């Protein structure tokens, strides 16, 4: 099962994603946190520390995956669940840090990886609800992220947007 969770900053999506990953894990399956951030400054390092602290005790194994969802050396198992945080940064890494994949290739890659898993939880940022006008480069990124969201939402079984910690279900049924 693939789940797409989107929301603004501090919307509750990351904690919901952790709960969803635990919910989807089957039997002895493992939990993986696929971290996509390439830290560039102290603020990024602080954010990473906060996310590590929030996952402490949940049983997640962290995978550094800034350009692709790379399995651990022993591979993914059919009961394993991967939480990828975030689709937003994964696309950003490809556009600005030399990865070079287009939206369709990213979506295809993620759904190909999902086939061998017990579940895939994708976290992404909602950058579309403000009315601000951004520089052209940012607008181009937002359009491409919107396209990627559409591609992911098309095939995901559950699509949810978070606001103020509350889920708005667009596709599927929220089980938590």
Protein Blocks (a to p, Z undefined) as FASTA:
>chain_A
ZZdddddehilmmmmmmmmmmmmpghjbccddddfbdcfbfklmmmmmmmmmmmgonlpa
cdddfkbccddfkopafkbccddddfklmmmmmmmnonopafklmmmmmmmmmmmpcbdc
dddddfklbcbdcdfklmmmmmmmmmmmmmmmmmpmbdcddeehiacdfbdjdfZZ
